[in-house]
Amino acid sequence: MSTGYRVAIVGGTGRLGTYIVDILVSEYRTQFPIVRVLTRDPTSDTARNLQAKGAELHMFDEANVDGSLATALSGVDVVVNALPSATTPTMRLELLQSTAITSGARVYFLSEFGVDHRQNDFPGYDHHEWAVKRELAEDARTRAAGNLKIVAVYSGLFLEGAFRAFAGYDLENNTYSCVGSPAQRIAFTSTADIGRTVAELACLALDPETASHVGVAVRIAGTVVSYEDVRDMVAKIKGLERGAISTGDLWNKKRELQEQGGQASVLEYIRVLMGEGKLDFSGDNVNELVNPRGTRWRWKSAYDQLETQLLS
């Protein structure tokens, strides 16, 4: 496998980008000796901390998007779009254009890293965020015209912060609520494991001998558990009786979303997808490709996360 690649992370000081950068500079320094971080505020504590670890900082100037991107992405092999969902579509399109046409990069990771919205079944009332993501993916592949490998990584829900009351996990009171069956399994992946996956996929995509193994859309699943599983793990960790799980009717919830015409929060949609089994990535993922037999690292589990939350 070739070494000495250059990678740029757009939004590298954000919620996910920080972890991707940290993994690259700490665990993949040989493969990626140059790690560029594009950030709106290179003076922030997060940016300075990443710089101290070896990352290069580049200003992401919203008043001069094309210019700042052209400088920061010059000569890179890989671009990772870790911009948050709140970023405007126009800015993303400018990023895609700069990446696909002018930077000379060979691999581009779309701003996905979450729900695999390709299989959504919300005809006429899908959430606008996912509609925008699909439009941007199509635009990127059209602009690239086969000269740039475009990759979408779907990782399920972020493991950190997932087990909260707003998502139906009231750990403090040991009560749970879900839409549909509590036995339905759901994929979660830690932010650090997403970073490792990006690094491994980039290396595979850049190597001519393995590039074909990396699809344009891939899934990973760091841990896959149901509401019942989480309830049982909490009981074990805290030494409690198993808590109660209340269930909502799946089809009624879908009707409510339809009546709101796509204006409901994305979390309400996600809870329906969880109930439909569309976040169960256990049977369709590239875990073995990026981490064969778990020899590269140990995936962070739901039990690991719950122990941290409950015992810290």
N, C-alpha and C positions, 0 to 999 in steps of 0.2 A: 504494500500500500504506500502511495506517495505521502510525503510529509511536507511541511512548510507552507500550509495553506493560510490564506488571509480571510478573515471573517469579519463582517460588520453586523452589529445588532442595532436596529432602529428602535428606539424606545428602550434602550438598554439599562435605564435606571428605573423602569416601571416595576409593577408588581411581579410580572413574570420575567421580564428582561433582565432584571438584576440577578436572578438565579441562573439564567442561561449563561450570562457573562461570567459569573462566579465559577460555575462548573468548567467553562472553557479555559479560564486562566489558571485554575487550580488542578484540574484533572486531565486536561487535553492540551497542555502547553506544547508538547512535542509536535502534535498534529497541527495545531493552530498557534504558531509563535506570535502572530499579529492578530490581536482582537481589538476591533474598533467599536467604540460605544458612541452612538449618536444620541444626544440628550439635549433637551431644551435648556437645562441649567447645569453646565459643567462645574459650577461652584458648589453644588449641593453636597451634603455629607456623603450621600450614597455614591455620587460620581467620584468624589475624591477617594473614597474607600476602594472603589474598583480600580482607580488609577494606581493606587498604592500597591495593588495586587498584580499590576502589570498591564492593565488595559489602557488603550489610547482613547482620549476623550476628544470628541468632535461636536461642535455646536450645531444643533438642529434649529436653523433659523426659519421661523414660520414666515418671515417677511421676504425670505429669499430661499424657498424650498429647493428649487432646481440647483442653485449655486452651491448651497451647503451640501446637498447630496452628491453632486458631481465631484466635489473635493473629497468627501469622506469615503465614497464608494469606489474611487479610482483604484483600479488594480486588484480589487478583492475577488476572491473565488466564490464566496458564499455570502448571501445577505439573508438575515433573519428579521422578519417584520414582527416585532413584539409590541407594536403600538396597541394601546387599549381600545376597547370598543367605542369609546366616546370620541375617538379621532374622526374628523370629518371625512366623508368619502372622497372629496376633492383632493385632500392631502394624500390619501392612500393612492389614488390614481396617479398623482404626480410622482409618488415614490415608485410605483410599478413602472411607469414610463421611464423614469431615470434608470432604474435597475435593469429593465429589459433591453433598453435601446443604447444607453450610453456607458454603463459601468463596465461591461465586459465580464460580469459575474457569470458563473456557470450553474449555480444552484440558488434558488430563491424559495424561502419558506414563507408561505402566506400567513397572515395574521388569523390563525384558527385556534388550535390548542384548546379545544373544548368539545361541545356537542357536535356529533356528526349530523348536521342539519340536512344533508342530502336526502335523507329518508323521512323527513318530516311529512306529516299528513294533516296539514291545516289549509285545505284549499280555499283560497280567497281571504284567509285571515292569518297567514303566517306572520311571525314577528319581523318587523322591518329590518332589524339588525342582520338576521340571517339572509334575507333577500339581498341586502347590500353585499354581504360576503360572497354570495353566489355570483353576483354581477361582477365583482372585482376579480374573482378567480377566473371567470370566463375572459374578462378583459386582459388579464395578465397573460394567459395562455395564447390569446390572439396576438398580442403585441410581441411576445417572445418568438412566435413562429418557429418553434422547435430549436431555437438557438440557446435557450435557457431552460434548465429543468425546473419546473414549478412543482413544489411539494406542499400538500396540505396535511398537517398532523392533527388527528382528532384524539384527544387524550381523556375524554370523559370530563368529570368535574375535578377541580383542584382539590387535592386531599386536605391541604391546610385551609381551614376556615369552612369546610363543607358541613361538618357536624354541628350545626347551630340551630337554634329554635326556629328561625325564619324558614329553614328548609325541612322542618318537621322533626328535628332532633333536639328535644329539650332535655339535655343531659342532666342539668341541675335538678330537675323534678322527676327524671327517669320516666318521661312519657314521650310518645312518638306519634306522628300522624303522617299518613301517606295517601297518595291517590292510587287506587287499584290495589293489587295484592302486596302485602308486606313481605312476601317471599320473593318478589321480583328483584333480580340482581342488578347492581349499578356499578359502573366502572369509575374509579377515582385514581388519579395519578398525582404524585407530589411534584412540586415545581422543580426540585432538583433532578428528579428522574426525567422530567420533560427536557431539561437541559442536556442530560446525558444522551437522551434519545436523539435530539437535534444534532449533537456532535457525531454520534455514530452514523446516522443517516447521511450527514454531509460527507463524511469520509467514504462511505459506500458509494454515494452518488458521484463523487469526484474520481473514483477509481474506475477506469474503463472495464476492468474485469468484473466488477460488481455493480456497476451503475444500473444495469437492467433489473436488478433485484429491488430497487427502490421505486415504488409506484407513485403515481401523481397524487394519490390520496391514501393515507395509511392510518391505522388505528393502533393505539397502545392502551394497555390496561395495567396500571401498577398494582391495583388491588380491586377485586370485584366482590361486593358484599350486598346483602339485602338489609332492609330495615330490621328484620328479625335477627340477622347476624349481629348488627350493631347493638341492638337491645341486649342480646346475650353477652356480648363482649363487655358492655358497660356493667352489667350485673356481676360478671366475674371480676373485673378490675376493682369495683367499689364494694364488692361483697354484699350485694343487694338481691332482693327478689327481682325476677324479670318484670320490667315495666310494661304498662299497657300500650297497645298500638291501636289508634283509631284509623279507620280507612274511609276515604271519600270515593264516591262513585266516579269512575273514569269518564264515562260518556256524558254525565251531567257536567263535569268540569270542562270537557271539550265544547259542549254547547255554550257554556258561559264565555269561553274564549271567543267563540264564533260571534256571539252577541256583542262582544266588545270590539269586534272588527279589527283585531290586531293591535289594540291599544293597551292590552294588559301587560304587566311586567314580564320580562323574559323569564324570571323565576317561576311564574305560574305555568309558562309553557314547559319549562324544564321538568317540573313535577309531573306533568302529563306524560312527557317522554319517558320519565323514570317508570311510571305505571304501565306504559305500553311495552316496556322491555327494550326500548330503543337506545338505552344507555348500558346495555349488557354487551360489552365487547369481549367477553371471555372466549367466544368461539371464532372470532375474526379479528386478529391483531398481528402485529409484527414484533411481538415481544422476543421471539426466538431469533429473529434477524438481528436486532440491535443488541440483545443481551443473551446469547446462546447459553442455555442451561443455567442461566444466572451466574455465569463466570466473570462477567465484567463488573457487576455490582449487585447488591441485594435491593430489590424493589421495596420501597417503604410501604408497609401494610397499614390497613385500617386500624389494626390493634396497636401498632406503633403510635399512630396519631392520637388515638383515644387515650392511651397511657399518658402521652405528653399533655393533653388537654386536662385530663382528670386529676393527675397527680402533681402537676407543677404548681 
